[in-house]
Structures are given as C-alpha cells and as structure tokens.
Amino acid sequence: MERREVTILDTGERYPCAGGRHILGAMASLGRKGIPSGCHGGGCGVCKVRIVSGECSTLAMCRSHVSVDEQAQGYVLACRAFPQTDVSLEVVGGMRKAMLKHGANASTQRKKYGFV
C-alpha cells in the first residue's frame, strides 16, 4: 500500500497517510491535541484545510463549507480528501485556531480518538 507524506505548513508537522485513508484520519492518528473532528462525512466543515501543493482526490463535500471557487483554490474537507501525491496543507477556520492553540509540541500530549 502506498503512503503519502502530509505536511502541515502551519506547525511544520509531517505524517504519513496510507493509500485509501483520508487526510483527517491520518492526521488524527498523530494523537495530538488540537485536531478537531466532527462528522467525518463532509457535512460539518470543521476539518477544512487548503492544499498548497500536491494532489488529492475528494469525495462529495457540502457546498455550504467548500464552495466551487474555494475548491478551485485548493480548499477541501480533510475527511473527504485522499492524497494522490505528497501534499502540503494549511489549516483554516476552526481547525487553524485549534491546531495553533496547541502548537506542534502538542504531539507529545497524546489524546485518544475513538474514530481512527
């Protein structure tokens, strides 16, 4: 199974994402605080990110969270995005606030997620 590397530009963190796994699931496996998780179905919008480089395939996303114009600019919901190459992303909206509040050092503050 192929693995892609995902880089969070805001914190400098990098993590692997196995083929067929969405960005949010792999991100959550970091086990750090500050990774908001909502519905995992593209309906809540809490996991919105912007892909700065690399390519992702996506499943349908709620247009109230990611418009067609935003998607063209690289915005996706991490729970609906599957890296096809190594990707670099920026966290935005509610995810940005939560990720930066806890910072990159939050990876040492493990939190258990029940959905991964």
Secondary structure as UniProt FT lines:
FT   STRAND          3..8
FT   TURN            9..12
FT   STRAND          13..18
FT   TURN            19..20
FT   HELIX           23..28
FT   TURN            29..30
FT   TURN            33..34
FT   TURN            46..47
FT   STRAND          48..53
FT   STRAND          56..58
FT   TURN            63..65
FT   HELIX           68..72
FT   TURN            73..74
FT   STRAND          75..77
FT   HELIX           78..80
FT   STRAND          81..83
FT   STRAND          87..91
FT   HELIX           93..102
FT   HELIX           104..108
//
